[in-house]
Amino acid sequence: MLWFNIRANQPPNLAKCVIFCHTMITLRINRAWKSQVDLNDGKP
């Protein structure tokens, strides 16, 4: 049963990791895009 519980608990942790990694990458892209816009005086 312990093995089953560990297996059952893996997907939510994996989902949290995926969401966290996706959020960090998105924030990094947004930050880079904003800095790029600032360099171009507001023109994308």
mmCIF entry with sequence, helices, sheets and N, C-alpha, C, O atoms, coordinates in Angstrom:
data_MODEL
# 
_entry.id   MODEL 
# 
_entity.id                         1 
_entity.type                       polymer 
_entity.pdbx_number_of_molecules   1 
# 
_entity_poly.entity_id                      1 
_entity_poly.type                           'polypeptide(L)' 
_entity_poly.nstd_linkage                   no 
_entity_poly.nstd_monomer                   no 
_entity_poly.pdbx_seq_one_letter_code       MLWFNIRANQPPNLAKCVIFCHTMITLRINRAWKSQVDLNDGKP 
_entity_poly.pdbx_seq_one_letter_code_can   MLWFNIRANQPPNLAKCVIFCHTMITLRINRAWKSQVDLNDGKP 
_entity_poly.pdbx_strand_id                 A 
# 
loop_
_entity_poly_seq.entity_id 
_entity_poly_seq.num 
_entity_poly_seq.mon_id 
_entity_poly_seq.hetero 
1 1  MET n 
1 2  LEU n 
1 3  TRP n 
1 4  PHE n 
1 5  ASN n 
1 6  ILE n 
1 7  ARG n 
1 8  ALA n 
1 9  ASN n 
1 10 GLN n 
1 11 PRO n 
1 12 PRO n 
1 13 ASN n 
1 14 LEU n 
1 15 ALA n 
1 16 LYS n 
1 17 CYS n 
1 18 VAL n 
1 19 ILE n 
1 20 PHE n 
1 21 CYS n 
1 22 HIS n 
1 23 THR n 
1 24 MET n 
1 25 ILE n 
1 26 THR n 
1 27 LEU n 
1 28 ARG n 
1 29 ILE n 
1 30 ASN n 
1 31 ARG n 
1 32 ALA n 
1 33 TRP n 
1 34 LYS n 
1 35 SER n 
1 36 GLN n 
1 37 VAL n 
1 38 ASP n 
1 39 LEU n 
1 40 ASN n 
1 41 ASP n 
1 42 GLY n 
1 43 LYS n 
1 44 PRO n 
# 
_struct_asym.id          A 
_struct_asym.entity_id   1 
# 
_struct_conf.conf_type_id            HELX_P 
_struct_conf.id                      HELX_P1 
_struct_conf.pdbx_PDB_helix_id       AA1 
_struct_conf.beg_label_comp_id       LEU 
_struct_conf.beg_label_asym_id       A 
_struct_conf.beg_label_seq_id        2 
_struct_conf.pdbx_beg_PDB_ins_code   ? 
_struct_conf.end_label_comp_id       LEU 
_struct_conf.end_label_asym_id       A 
_struct_conf.end_label_seq_id        39 
_struct_conf.pdbx_end_PDB_ins_code   ? 
_struct_conf.beg_auth_comp_id        LEU 
_struct_conf.beg_auth_asym_id        A 
_struct_conf.beg_auth_seq_id         2 
_struct_conf.end_auth_comp_id        LEU 
_struct_conf.end_auth_asym_id        A 
_struct_conf.end_auth_seq_id         39 
_struct_conf.pdbx_PDB_helix_class    1 
_struct_conf.details                 ? 
_struct_conf.pdbx_PDB_helix_length   38 
# 
_struct_conf_type.id          HELX_P 
_struct_conf_type.criteria    ? 
_struct_conf_type.reference   ? 
# 
loop_
_atom_site.group_PDB 
_atom_site.id 
_atom_site.type_symbol 
_atom_site.label_atom_id 
_atom_site.label_alt_id 
_atom_site.label_comp_id 
_atom_site.label_asym_id 
_atom_site.label_entity_id 
_atom_site.label_seq_id 
_atom_site.pdbx_PDB_ins_code 
_atom_site.Cartn_x 
_atom_site.Cartn_y 
_atom_site.Cartn_z 
_atom_site.occupancy 
_atom_site.B_iso_or_equiv 
_atom_site.pdbx_formal_charge 
_atom_site.auth_seq_id 
_atom_site.auth_comp_id 
_atom_site.auth_asym_id 
_atom_site.auth_atom_id 
_atom_site.pdbx_PDB_model_num 
ATOM 1   N N  . MET A 1 1  ? 0.834  -1.203 0.000   1.00 0.00 ? 1  MET A N  1 
ATOM 2   C CA . MET A 1 1  ? 0.000  0.000  0.000   1.00 0.00 ? 1  MET A CA 1 
ATOM 3   C C  . MET A 1 1  ? 0.870  1.255  0.000   1.00 0.00 ? 1  MET A C  1 
ATOM 4   O O  . MET A 1 1  ? 0.500  2.265  -0.599  1.00 0.00 ? 1  MET A O  1 
ATOM 5   N N  . LEU A 1 2  ? 2.006  1.200  0.657   1.00 0.00 ? 2  LEU A N  1 
ATOM 6   C CA . LEU A 1 2  ? 2.871  2.377  0.694   1.00 0.00 ? 2  LEU A CA 1 
ATOM 7   C C  . LEU A 1 2  ? 3.333  2.731  -0.715  1.00 0.00 ? 2  LEU A C  1 
ATOM 8   O O  . LEU A 1 2  ? 3.350  3.899  -1.104  1.00 0.00 ? 2  LEU A O  1 
ATOM 9   N N  . TRP A 1 3  ? 3.715  1.676  -1.491  1.00 0.00 ? 3  TRP A N  1 
ATOM 10  C CA . TRP A 1 3  ? 4.145  1.915  -2.865  1.00 0.00 ? 3  TRP A CA 1 
ATOM 11  C C  . TRP A 1 3  ? 3.020  2.557  -3.669  1.00 0.00 ? 3  TRP A C  1 
ATOM 12  O O  . TRP A 1 3  ? 3.266  3.460  -4.468  1.00 0.00 ? 3  TRP A O  1 
ATOM 13  N N  . PHE A 1 4  ? 1.773  2.090  -3.460  1.00 0.00 ? 4  PHE A N  1 
ATOM 14  C CA . PHE A 1 4  ? 0.621  2.643  -4.181  1.00 0.00 ? 4  PHE A CA 1 
ATOM 15  C C  . PHE A 1 4  ? 0.421  4.113  -3.808  1.00 0.00 ? 4  PHE A C  1 
ATOM 16  O O  . PHE A 1 4  ? 0.135  4.942  -4.673  1.00 0.00 ? 4  PHE A O  1 
ATOM 17  N N  . ASN A 1 5  ? 0.570  4.434  -2.527  1.00 0.00 ? 5  ASN A N  1 
ATOM 18  C CA . ASN A 1 5  ? 0.387  5.812  -2.085  1.00 0.00 ? 5  ASN A CA 1 
ATOM 19  C C  . ASN A 1 5  ? 1.449  6.725  -2.705  1.00 0.00 ? 5  ASN A C  1 
ATOM 20  O O  . ASN A 1 5  ? 1.147  7.849  -3.107  1.00 0.00 ? 5  ASN A O  1 
ATOM 21  N N  . ILE A 1 6  ? 2.684  6.241  -2.779  1.00 0.00 ? 6  ILE A N  1 
ATOM 22  C CA . ILE A 1 6  ? 3.749  7.043  -3.388  1.00 0.00 ? 6  ILE A CA 1 
ATOM 23  C C  . ILE A 1 6  ? 3.426  7.273  -4.864  1.00 0.00 ? 6  ILE A C  1 
ATOM 24  O O  . ILE A 1 6  ? 3.581  8.381  -5.378  1.00 0.00 ? 6  ILE A O  1 
ATOM 25  N N  . ARG A 1 7  ? 2.977  6.218  -5.535  1.00 0.00 ? 7  ARG A N  1 
ATOM 26  C CA . ARG A 1 7  ? 2.631  6.354  -6.954  1.00 0.00 ? 7  ARG A CA 1 
ATOM 27  C C  . ARG A 1 7  ? 1.467  7.330  -7.126  1.00 0.00 ? 7  ARG A C  1 
ATOM 28  O O  . ARG A 1 7  ? 1.454  8.123  -8.068  1.00 0.00 ? 7  ARG A O  1 
ATOM 29  N N  . ALA A 1 8  ? 0.501  7.273  -6.228  1.00 0.00 ? 8  ALA A N  1 
ATOM 30  C CA . ALA A 1 8  ? -0.679 8.128  -6.333  1.00 0.00 ? 8  ALA A CA 1 
ATOM 31  C C  . ALA A 1 8  ? -0.309 9.593  -6.069  1.00 0.00 ? 8  ALA A C  1 
ATOM 32  O O  . ALA A 1 8  ? -0.951 10.500 -6.598  1.00 0.00 ? 8  ALA A O  1 
ATOM 33  N N  . ASN A 1 9  ? 0.709  9.817  -5.266  1.00 0.00 ? 9  ASN A N  1 
ATOM 34  C CA . ASN A 1 9  ? 1.086  11.192 -4.926  1.00 0.00 ? 9  ASN A CA 1 
ATOM 35  C C  . ASN A 1 9  ? 2.018  11.823 -5.953  1.00 0.00 ? 9  ASN A C  1 
ATOM 36  O O  . ASN A 1 9  ? 2.283  13.023 -5.881  1.00 0.00 ? 9  ASN A O  1 
ATOM 37  N N  . GLN A 1 10 ? 2.515  11.048 -6.900  1.00 0.00 ? 10 GLN A N  1 
ATOM 38  C CA . GLN A 1 10 ? 3.457  11.611 -7.868  1.00 0.00 ? 10 GLN A CA 1 
ATOM 39  C C  . GLN A 1 10 ? 2.813  12.590 -8.858  1.00 0.00 ? 10 GLN A C  1 
ATOM 40  O O  . GLN A 1 10 ? 3.366  13.669 -9.065  1.00 0.00 ? 10 GLN A O  1 
ATOM 41  N N  . PRO A 1 11 ? 1.672  12.265 -9.479  1.00 0.00 ? 11 PRO A N  1 
ATOM 42  C CA . PRO A 1 11 ? 1.134  13.174 -10.490 1.00 0.00 ? 11 PRO A CA 1 
ATOM 43  C C  . PRO A 1 11 ? 0.894  14.598 -9.989  1.00 0.00 ? 11 PRO A C  1 
ATOM 44  O O  . PRO A 1 11 ? 1.287  15.534 -10.685 1.00 0.00 ? 11 PRO A O  1 
ATOM 45  N N  . PRO A 1 12 ? 0.275  14.822 -8.826  1.00 0.00 ? 12 PRO A N  1 
ATOM 46  C CA . PRO A 1 12 ? 0.090  16.209 -8.378  1.00 0.00 ? 12 PRO A CA 1 
ATOM 47  C C  . PRO A 1 12 ? 1.419  16.940 -8.208  1.00 0.00 ? 12 PRO A C  1 
ATOM 48  O O  . PRO A 1 12 ? 1.531  18.114 -8.561  1.00 0.00 ? 12 PRO A O  1 
ATOM 49  N N  . ASN A 1 13 ? 2.432  16.249 -7.666  1.00 0.00 ? 13 ASN A N  1 
ATOM 50  C CA . ASN A 1 13 ? 3.741  16.894 -7.508  1.00 0.00 ? 13 ASN A CA 1 
ATOM 51  C C  . ASN A 1 13 ? 4.329  17.244 -8.862  1.00 0.00 ? 13 ASN A C  1 
ATOM 52  O O  . ASN A 1 13 ? 4.910  18.315 -9.037  1.00 0.00 ? 13 ASN A O  1 
ATOM 53  N N  . LEU A 1 14 ? 4.177  16.337 -9.825  1.00 0.00 ? 14 LEU A N  1 
ATOM 54  C CA . LEU A 1 14 ? 4.681  16.592 -11.166 1.00 0.00 ? 14 LEU A CA 1 
ATOM 55  C C  . LEU A 1 14 ? 3.942  17.778 -11.787 1.00 0.00 ? 14 LEU A C  1 
ATOM 56  O O  . LEU A 1 14 ? 4.554  18.627 -12.435 1.00 0.00 ? 14 LEU A O  1 
ATOM 57  N N  . ALA A 1 15 ? 2.633  17.830 -11.587 1.00 0.00 ? 15 ALA A N  1 
ATOM 58  C CA . ALA A 1 15 ? 1.842  18.944 -12.115 1.00 0.00 ? 15 ALA A CA 1 
ATOM 59  C C  . ALA A 1 15 ? 2.301  20.258 -11.484 1.00 0.00 ? 15 ALA A C  1 
ATOM 60  O O  . ALA A 1 15 ? 2.436  21.268 -12.175 1.00 0.00 ? 15 ALA A O  1 
ATOM 61  N N  . LYS A 1 16 ? 2.542  20.244 -10.162 1.00 0.00 ? 16 LYS A N  1 
ATOM 62  C CA . LYS A 1 16 ? 3.025  21.458 -9.498  1.00 0.00 ? 16 LYS A CA 1 
ATOM 63  C C  . LYS A 1 16 ? 4.356  21.885 -10.089 1.00 0.00 ? 16 LYS A C  1 
ATOM 64  O O  . LYS A 1 16 ? 4.577  23.073 -10.325 1.00 0.00 ? 16 LYS A O  1 
ATOM 65  N N  . CYS A 1 17 ? 5.242  20.934 -10.329 1.00 0.00 ? 17 CYS A N  1 
ATOM 66  C CA . CYS A 1 17 ? 6.560  21.254 -10.883 1.00 0.00 ? 17 CYS A CA 1 
ATOM 67  C C  . CYS A 1 17 ? 6.413  21.853 -12.276 1.00 0.00 ? 17 CYS A C  1 
ATOM 68  O O  . CYS A 1 17 ? 7.070  22.840 -12.610 1.00 0.00 ? 17 CYS A O  1 
ATOM 69  N N  . VAL A 1 18 ? 5.539  21.245 -13.093 1.00 0.00 ? 18 VAL A N  1 
ATOM 70  C CA . VAL A 1 18 ? 5.340  21.752 -14.452 1.00 0.00 ? 18 VAL A CA 1 
ATOM 71  C C  . VAL A 1 18 ? 4.773  23.167 -14.410 1.00 0.00 ? 18 VAL A C  1 
ATOM 72  O O  . VAL A 1 18 ? 5.236  24.047 -15.135 1.00 0.00 ? 18 VAL A O  1 
ATOM 73  N N  . ILE A 1 19 ? 3.773  23.385 -13.562 1.00 0.00 ? 19 ILE A N  1 
ATOM 74  C CA . ILE A 1 19 ? 3.169  24.719 -13.460 1.00 0.00 ? 19 ILE A CA 1 
ATOM 75  C C  . ILE A 1 19 ? 4.207  25.724 -12.972 1.00 0.00 ? 19 ILE A C  1 
ATOM 76  O O  . ILE A 1 19 ? 4.297  26.832 -13.501 1.00 0.00 ? 19 ILE A O  1 
ATOM 77  N N  . PHE A 1 20 ? 4.998  25.338 -11.958 1.00 0.00 ? 20 PHE A N  1 
ATOM 78  C CA . PHE A 1 20 ? 6.015  26.237 -11.414 1.00 0.00 ? 20 PHE A CA 1 
ATOM 79  C C  . PHE A 1 20 ? 7.049  26.591 -12.473 1.00 0.00 ? 20 PHE A C  1 
ATOM 80  O O  . PHE A 1 20 ? 7.390  27.760 -12.655 1.00 0.00 ? 20 PHE A O  1 
ATOM 81  N N  . CYS A 1 21 ? 7.552  25.557 -13.182 1.00 0.00 ? 21 CYS A N  1 
ATOM 82  C CA . CYS A 1 21 ? 8.568  25.804 -14.212 1.00 0.00 ? 21 CYS A CA 1 
ATOM 83  C C  . CYS A 1 21 ? 7.993  26.672 -15.326 1.00 0.00 ? 21 CYS A C  1 
ATOM 84  O O  . CYS A 1 21 ? 8.665  27.587 -15.803 1.00 0.00 ? 21 CYS A O  1 
ATOM 85  N N  . HIS A 1 22 ? 6.769  26.400 -15.744 1.00 0.00 ? 22 HIS A N  1 
ATOM 86  C CA . HIS A 1 22 ? 6.134  27.181 -16.810 1.00 0.00 ? 22 HIS A CA 1 
ATOM 87  C C  . HIS A 1 22 ? 5.980  28.635 -16.378 1.00 0.00 ? 22 HIS A C  1 
ATOM 88  O O  . HIS A 1 22 ? 6.209  29.555 -17.164 1.00 0.00 ? 22 HIS A O  1 
ATOM 89  N N  . THR A 1 23 ? 5.583  28.835 -15.103 1.00 0.00 ? 23 THR A N  1 
ATOM 90  C CA . THR A 1 23 ? 5.417  30.201 -14.599 1.00 0.00 ? 23 THR A CA 1 
ATOM 91  C C  . THR A 1 23 ? 6.745  30.938 -14.592 1.00 0.00 ? 23 THR A C  1 
ATOM 92  O O  . THR A 1 23 ? 6.816  32.096 -15.002 1.00 0.00 ? 23 THR A O  1 
ATOM 93  N N  . MET A 1 24 ? 7.810  30.268 -14.124 1.00 0.00 ? 24 MET A N  1 
ATOM 94  C CA . MET A 1 24 ? 9.121  30.921 -14.072 1.00 0.00 ? 24 MET A CA 1 
ATOM 95  C C  . MET A 1 24 ? 9.593  31.285 -15.480 1.00 0.00 ? 24 MET A C  1 
ATOM 96  O O  . MET A 1 24 ? 10.117 32.379 -15.689 1.00 0.00 ? 24 MET A O  1 
ATOM 97  N N  . ILE A 1 25 ? 9.414  30.383 -16.444 1.00 0.00 ? 25 ILE A N  1 
ATOM 98  C CA . ILE A 1 25 ? 9.844  30.664 -17.814 1.00 0.00 ? 25 ILE A CA 1 
ATOM 99  C C  . ILE A 1 25 ? 9.035  31.823 -18.387 1.00 0.00 ? 25 ILE A C  1 
ATOM 100 O O  . ILE A 1 25 ? 9.588  32.702 -19.048 1.00 0.00 ? 25 ILE A O  1 
ATOM 101 N N  . THR A 1 26 ? 7.721  31.825 -18.134 1.00 0.00 ? 26 THR A N  1 
ATOM 102 C CA . THR A 1 26 ? 6.866  32.899 -18.650 1.00 0.00 ? 26 THR A CA 1 
ATOM 103 C C  . THR A 1 26 ? 7.283  34.232 -18.061 1.00 0.00 ? 26 THR A C  1 
ATOM 104 O O  . THR A 1 26 ? 7.371  35.225 -18.783 1.00 0.00 ? 26 THR A O  1 
ATOM 105 N N  . LEU A 1 27 ? 7.545  34.271 -16.752 1.00 0.00 ? 27 LEU A N  1 
ATOM 106 C CA . LEU A 1 27 ? 7.970  35.520 -16.116 1.00 0.00 ? 27 LEU A CA 1 
ATOM 107 C C  . LEU A 1 27 ? 9.287  35.991 -16.713 1.00 0.00 ? 27 LEU A C  1 
ATOM 108 O O  . LEU A 1 27 ? 9.472  37.188 -16.938 1.00 0.00 ? 27 LEU A O  1 
ATOM 109 N N  . ARG A 1 28 ? 10.196 35.072 -16.970 1.00 0.00 ? 28 ARG A N  1 
ATOM 110 C CA . ARG A 1 28 ? 11.499 35.432 -17.526 1.00 0.00 ? 28 ARG A CA 1 
ATOM 111 C C  . ARG A 1 28 ? 11.334 36.006 -18.938 1.00 0.00 ? 28 ARG A C  1 
ATOM 112 O O  . ARG A 1 28 ? 11.981 36.992 -19.290 1.00 0.00 ? 28 ARG A O  1 
ATOM 113 N N  . ILE A 1 29 ? 10.467 35.387 -19.739 1.00 0.00 ? 29 ILE A N  1 
ATOM 114 C CA . ILE A 1 29 ? 10.221 35.892 -21.105 1.00 0.00 ? 29 ILE A CA 1 
ATOM 115 C C  . ILE A 1 29 ? 9.561  37.269 -21.029 1.00 0.00 ? 29 ILE A C  1 
ATOM 116 O O  . ILE A 1 29 ? 9.946  38.182 -21.759 1.00 0.00 ? 29 ILE A O  1 
ATOM 117 N N  . ASN A 1 30 ? 8.577  37.421 -20.155 1.00 0.00 ? 30 ASN A N  1 
ATOM 118 C CA . ASN A 1 30 ? 7.902  38.715 -20.033 1.00 0.00 ? 30 ASN A CA 1 
ATOM 119 C C  . ASN A 1 30 ? 8.890  39.791 -19.611 1.00 0.00 ? 30 ASN A C  1 
ATOM 120 O O  . ASN A 1 30 ? 8.836  40.909 -20.123 1.00 0.00 ? 30 ASN A O  1 
ATOM 121 N N  . ARG A 1 31 ? 9.790  39.475 -18.690 1.00 0.00 ? 31 ARG A N  1 
ATOM 122 C CA . ARG A 1 31 ? 10.772 40.442 -18.208 1.00 0.00 ? 31 ARG A CA 1 
ATOM 123 C C  . ARG A 1 31 ? 11.710 40.825 -19.355 1.00 0.00 ? 31 ARG A C  1 
ATOM 124 O O  . ARG A 1 31 ? 12.024 42.001 -19.541 1.00 0.00 ? 31 ARG A O  1 
ATOM 125 N N  . ALA A 1 32 ? 12.151 39.834 -20.114 1.00 0.00 ? 32 ALA A N  1 
ATOM 126 C CA . ALA A 1 32 ? 13.043 40.112 -21.236 1.00 0.00 ? 32 ALA A CA 1 
ATOM 127 C C  . ALA A 1 32 ? 12.318 40.953 -22.283 1.00 0.00 ? 32 ALA A C  1 
ATOM 128 O O  . ALA A 1 32 ? 12.904 41.869 -22.860 1.00 0.00 ? 32 ALA A O  1 
ATOM 129 N N  . TRP A 1 33 ? 11.048 40.647 -22.529 1.00 0.00 ? 33 TRP A N  1 
ATOM 130 C CA . TRP A 1 33 ? 10.281 41.393 -23.530 1.00 0.00 ? 33 TRP A CA 1 
ATOM 131 C C  . TRP A 1 33 ? 10.093 42.831 -23.074 1.00 0.00 ? 33 TRP A C  1 
ATOM 132 O O  . TRP A 1 33 ? 10.209 43.757 -23.878 1.00 0.00 ? 33 TRP A O  1 
ATOM 133 N N  . LYS A 1 34 ? 9.800  43.029 -21.779 1.00 0.00 ? 34 LYS A N  1 
ATOM 134 C CA . LYS A 1 34 ? 9.621  44.387 -21.254 1.00 0.00 ? 34 LYS A CA 1 
ATOM 135 C C  . LYS A 1 34 ? 10.921 45.181 -21.362 1.00 0.00 ? 34 LYS A C  1 
ATOM 136 O O  . LYS A 1 34 ? 10.900 46.354 -21.734 1.00 0.00 ? 34 LYS A O  1 
ATOM 137 N N  . SER A 1 35 ? 12.052 44.551 -21.040 1.00 0.00 ? 35 SER A N  1 
ATOM 138 C CA . SER A 1 35 ? 13.330 45.257 -21.139 1.00 0.00 ? 35 SER A CA 1 
ATOM 139 C C  . SER A 1 35 ? 13.611 45.597 -22.599 1.00 0.00 ? 35 SER A C  1 
ATOM 140 O O  . SER A 1 35 ? 14.162 46.656 -22.898 1.00 0.00 ? 35 SER A O  1 
ATOM 141 N N  . GLN A 1 36 ? 13.234 44.700 -23.505 1.00 0.00 ? 36 GLN A N  1 
ATOM 142 C CA . GLN A 1 36 ? 13.419 44.940 -24.933 1.00 0.00 ? 36 GLN A CA 1 
ATOM 143 C C  . GLN A 1 36 ? 12.554 46.130 -25.372 1.00 0.00 ? 36 GLN A C  1 
ATOM 144 O O  . GLN A 1 36 ? 13.004 46.972 -26.149 1.00 0.00 ? 36 GLN A O  1 
ATOM 145 N N  . VAL A 1 37 ? 11.319 46.197 -24.875 1.00 0.00 ? 37 VAL A N  1 
ATOM 146 C CA . VAL A 1 37 ? 10.425 47.314 -25.207 1.00 0.00 ? 37 VAL A CA 1 
ATOM 147 C C  . VAL A 1 37 ? 11.005 48.614 -24.655 1.00 0.00 ? 37 VAL A C  1 
ATOM 148 O O  . VAL A 1 37 ? 10.967 49.643 -25.329 1.00 0.00 ? 37 VAL A O  1 
ATOM 149 N N  . ASP A 1 38 ? 11.543 48.577 -23.434 1.00 0.00 ? 38 ASP A N  1 
ATOM 150 C CA . ASP A 1 38 ? 12.124 49.780 -22.839 1.00 0.00 ? 38 ASP A CA 1 
ATOM 151 C C  . ASP A 1 38 ? 13.303 50.275 -23.680 1.00 0.00 ? 38 ASP A C  1 
ATOM 152 O O  . ASP A 1 38 ? 13.480 51.479 -23.865 1.00 0.00 ? 38 ASP A O  1 
ATOM 153 N N  . LEU A 1 39 ? 14.097 49.347 -24.181 1.00 0.00 ? 39 LEU A N  1 
ATOM 154 C CA . LEU A 1 39 ? 15.240 49.753 -25.008 1.00 0.00 ? 39 LEU A CA 1 
ATOM 155 C C  . LEU A 1 39 ? 14.773 50.411 -26.305 1.00 0.00 ? 39 LEU A C  1 
ATOM 156 O O  . LEU A 1 39 ? 15.449 51.287 -26.846 1.00 0.00 ? 39 LEU A O  1 
ATOM 157 N N  . ASN A 1 40 ? 13.609 49.979 -26.797 1.00 0.00 ? 40 ASN A N  1 
ATOM 158 C CA . ASN A 1 40 ? 13.084 50.513 -28.057 1.00 0.00 ? 40 ASN A CA 1 
ATOM 159 C C  . ASN A 1 40 ? 12.125 51.685 -27.839 1.00 0.00 ? 40 ASN A C  1 
ATOM 160 O O  . ASN A 1 40 ? 11.361 52.039 -28.737 1.00 0.00 ? 40 ASN A O  1 
ATOM 161 N N  . ASP A 1 41 ? 12.163 52.288 -26.644 1.00 0.00 ? 41 ASP A N  1 
ATOM 162 C CA . ASP A 1 41 ? 11.302 53.442 -26.346 1.00 0.00 ? 41 ASP A CA 1 
ATOM 163 C C  . ASP A 1 41 ? 9.828  53.111 -26.549 1.00 0.00 ? 41 ASP A C  1 
ATOM 164 O O  . ASP A 1 41 ? 9.080  53.905 -27.119 1.00 0.00 ? 41 ASP A O  1 
ATOM 165 N N  . GLY A 1 42 ? 9.412  51.930 -26.078 1.00 0.00 ? 42 GLY A N  1 
ATOM 166 C CA . GLY A 1 42 ? 7.999  51.587 -26.088 1.00 0.00 ? 42 GLY A CA 1 
ATOM 167 C C  . GLY A 1 42 ? 7.526  50.992 -27.384 1.00 0.00 ? 42 GLY A C  1 
ATOM 168 O O  . GLY A 1 42 ? 6.351  50.637 -27.474 1.00 0.00 ? 42 GLY A O  1 
ATOM 169 N N  . LYS A 1 43 ? 8.364  50.855 -28.405 1.00 0.00 ? 43 LYS A N  1 
ATOM 170 C CA . LYS A 1 43 ? 7.941  50.230 -29.657 1.00 0.00 ? 43 LYS A CA 1 
ATOM 171 C C  . LYS A 1 43 ? 8.317  48.746 -29.630 1.00 0.00 ? 43 LYS A C  1 
ATOM 172 O O  . LYS A 1 43 ? 9.485  48.407 -29.442 1.00 0.00 ? 43 LYS A O  1 
ATOM 173 N N  . PRO A 1 44 ? 7.337  47.867 -29.815 1.00 0.00 ? 44 PRO A N  1 
ATOM 174 C CA . PRO A 1 44 ? 7.633  46.428 -29.762 1.00 0.00 ? 44 PRO A CA 1 
ATOM 175 C C  . PRO A 1 44 ? 8.500  45.961 -30.920 1.00 0.00 ? 44 PRO A C  1 
ATOM 176 O O  . PRO A 1 44 ? 8.829  44.778 -31.007 1.00 0.00 ? 44 PRO A O  1 
# 
